[in-house]
Amino acid sequence: MEREIMLQADKIGKYFYDPVKFRVLNDISFTVNRGEFVTLVGKSGSGKSTLLYLLSTMDTDYDGSLYIHGEKITGQKQNQLAAIRNEKIGFVFQFHYLLPEFTCLKNVMIPAMRLGKLSRKEIEERAYQKLTLLGLHDQALKPASKLSGGQQQRVAIARALINDPLVIMGDEPTGNLDSKNTQIVFDIFKQLTHELNQTIIAVTHDNDFAEKSDRTIEMQDGKIIAGHT
């Protein structure tokens, strides 16, 4: 059975111009399939975070083409890209960026409220489902500030899942966590990809985390040196 391609980068190139012209990404091509858990690794300055920023449609100044689920993203207008980000991409960062005074439930609901496709009641139900999936149903009505760091990151993952995105992008999603919570987040990502067919692409400095993912794309000096199929 052919795997369904969820994200495709085709000959992506990127320059920085300050203080001098410098090629930060060089001819990057790879695909990511539905339900695949891919990590991007490489030393600082290898281009992995720049690449993730570009894959997430935040950066539009590059050569080459980017496709999400067969749709060409390159060349789309900013308002179209904002809609794609909200509907089709979920984000999990190193810092959870939760609103501390809001309940966990409200934090998870925000991207779906912004999307505006479901009623408030449906969004609330869906937010409860995502929190339950992450073992946080009993924390739903607590302010986010009252949770531990590991729990807050799981709320952030629930928020990333609320609109059932095609791809979740993680930027050092365990960078702020101890080893126990890192393992919990890893297990969640594995469950999401292998049981629910969620696609995840995550930048990480954690070699153990990367090694246990489905595939590791290693970058050096703006090029992929291993893992691009």
Summary of the structure (lengths in Angstrom):
residues: 229
radius of gyration: 17.5
end to end distance: 16.6
largest distance: 52.9
contacts: 722
relative contact order: 0.20
helix: 38%
strand: 28%
